[in-house]
Amino acid sequence: ALRALRGFAGRREAHGSDVAVVLAVIAIGSFFLYVSNSLPVRIALISLLYALLFAQSAWMSLQAAPPPRPASHWVVAGLYLLLALLLTARALTETFGVQRSTDALAITPFQSLLFAVGALAPLLATFGFFLMVSERLRGELTRHATLDALTGAFNRRTLAELAGQAIAQSRRHGGGLALLLLDVDRFKRVNDSLGHAAGDEALQALVEVLREAKRAED
């Protein structure tokens, strides 16, 4: 799940952390194989390892979208954070609790809660991932429908809709309305002499200058 969330967030694979997890698993296995076979210690260490992975997954779920983050990202992050807290509580109980486990599958209230959440977690996480992907696709479709792919400015369709709204508001409230038209002088020379790629960069730079110069209400 953590690798999938990294890919969804567009992050490069963190090979260092993956190697660290593998080394931690090998170290824990070797410890119980050659040093100690204490069940409470085994449960505590394994629980802490999984709690760390779930905490990283919760953090990555929030990093996969910029603020304000969609509700689906908070749902997935909350699920992983709940798992991390439960496993941390289990590790603390096995380390400092009065009554420690003598059977890894013993039926206790805390164990039943942990098993129930663990059984539902994959279903809830899958549903959360589906919502995250759906929201991202919907956002991309909206951007393609409203923005120019090259410059990121509003396209003709969106401009017509916004202009219609501005005209209607001006008529309703009796306020003034101004439209500023710009013509890029000798732009054809840029394309002819430097190529269309340079012309695209010039258009992008022009839109960025206008975006920085305009007021918030423009």
Secondary structure by P-SEA (a helix, b strand, c coil): caaaaaaaaccccaaaaaaaaaaaaaaaaaaaacccccaaaaaaaaaaaaaaaaaaaaaaaaacccccccaaaaaaaaaaaaaaaaaaaaaaaaacccccccccccccaaaaaaaaaaaaaaaaaaaaaaaaaaaaaaaaaaaaaccccccccccaaaaaaaaaaaaaaaaaabbbbbbbbbbbcaaaaaaaaccaaaaaaaaaaaaaaaaaaccccc
